[in-house]
Amino acid sequence: MSATMTSKLMVTPETQEKAALMERLLQGERITTIRHSGRWMDIGIICLAGFAGFTFWDLRPAHLVVTWLIFAIGVSLVRLTMSWTYGWFVLTEAGRRTWQDSFLALTVTLGIIWGLGGWLFFAPNSTVHRVALVALLLIVAAVPALALATHRHVYVSYLAAMFSPLMVRFISAFSF
């Protein structure tokens, strides 16, 4: 390597400062995307939870369906409240990171709740209910795709938590 090439590859305090600034800006944009997309996502998830409760009400005891609805709607309402009140409490960089980590943890929790819903609402003797359940879970899986595009590991965790119980039910119901 020539001397000019080596000098171009050296990391200087100025380039480190620029990289840190760029990272903070990107982090801010990621949080903005989660906040704005997350609001509509949670409103949609609440509506879909109500639809699921109505559709599968006759399959399981009412107390199980109501309990599932309370958790699904409750977590979505917490996320919705976090999105709307973001500017009231989050003023520091550490606060933004804590907010983001909490919001993403609640997203995975929501995936777990919908996975339990897939387990709960699975009807091995009703093709119509199985198709409706799979369609509903596919919609719920697609809704957060935009908000979680920059957090692929969280999105994959969300999907795994959501679809694993349903896959187990399908395999166990139709094993040969």
N, C-alpha and C positions, 0 to 999 in steps of 0.2 A: 504494500500500500504506500502511496505517496504521502508526503507530509500534509498536503492540503486535504486529502481524504480523511486522514486521521483527525485533523482539527475539526472537520465538519461533524464527526461522530461523537465528539466529546460533549458530555453533559455539563452544562454550566448552570449556575444558580438562576440565571435569567430564564433558561429553557425549563428548569424545574418549576419556577414560579408560573410560567405560562401554562405548563401542563396541569398544575394544581388548579389554576383559575378555570381552565377548560373543563376539568373534572367537576368542579363545583357548579359550573353552568349546565353541564349535562345532567348532573344530579337534580338540579332545580327543574329542568325540563321533564325529567322522568316523573318527578313528583307531581308536576302540573298535569301531565298526561293521566296519571293514576287518579288524581282528584277529579278532573273534569269527566273522564270516561267512567270512573267509578260511580259517580252520582247516578248516571243513567243506567249503568249496569245494575246497581242495587234496586232501583225502582223496577226495572224489568224482572229481576230475580224475585222480588216481593210478589209481583203479579203472577209469575210462573209458579211460585210456591202455593199461592191461593188456588191457581188452576189445578195443581197436582193434588192438593187436599180435596178439592171438589171432585176431581176425576176418580180418585182412588178411595174415596170415603167408604164405599161399600165393601172394600176388600179386607180391611183390617178393623180391629176395635177402635172406636172413636177416640178413646184416651190416647192411643198410640199416634194416631194421625194428628190430633191436636197438639201433643207434645212435640212431634216433629215440626209442625207448623210454627209453634212458638220459637223453637230454636232457629229454624231457617229465616223467619221474618225478623227475629231478634238480632241475629248477627248482621243481617243486612241493614237493619235500622242503626246499629252501632256504627257500621261503616259509613252509612249515609250521613250520620251526625258528624263523624270525623271529617268527612269531605267538606261539609258546609261550615264547620267551625274551625277549619285549618288555620286561617289567618288570625284568629283570636288568641291562639295559644302558642303556635310554633313561630318563634322569632329567631332562633339561633340555628346554626348548622347542626349541632348535636340534636336539637329538638326536631329538625326535619328528618334526620336519620331515624330517630326513635319513632316518629309518626309513621314513616314509611315502613319500618320493620313491623310495627303493630298492625298497620293496614294489610300488609302482605301476609302476616300470620293469620289474621281474620279471614283472608281470602282462602287460605288452605283449610281453615276450619270450616268455611262454607262448603268447600269441596267434600270434606268429610261428612258434613250433614247431608248433602245431596247424595253421597254414596250410601249412607244409611237409609235415605229415602228410596234409593234404587233397590236396596235389599228388602226394605219393608213393603214396598208397593209391587214387588215382583209377583206375578200371578202365573204359576206354571200351567194352569189349565185354561187360560184365556189368552188367545193370540191377540185379540184386540187390545187388551190391557198391556201386554208385553210390547207391542208395537208403539202404543202411545207412550209408554215409559221410556223406551229407547229414543223416540223422537224428542220427548221432553228433555231428557238428559243431554242429547246432542245440542239442543238449543241452549241449554244452560252452560254447556261446555264452550260454545262459540261466543257467547255474550262477552266474556272478559278478554277475548283474544287481543283486542286493540290495546286495552289498558295494561295488559301484562306482556306486551311484545318485547319490552326491554328487560323483562325479568323472566326469562325462559325457564329457569330452574323452578320458580314459583308456579308458573303455568303448568309445567310437567307434573309437579307435585299435586296441584289442584286436580288435574285430569286423572292422575293415578288414584288419588283418594276417591274421586267420584266414580270411576268405572270399575275399580277392582272388586268391590262387593257384588256388583251386577254380573261381572264375568264369572265369579265364583258361583253365584246362583244359577246362571245359565249352564255352566259345566256340570254342577251337581244335579240339576233337574233333568238334563238330557244325556247323562252318562250311559254308556252302553255296557 
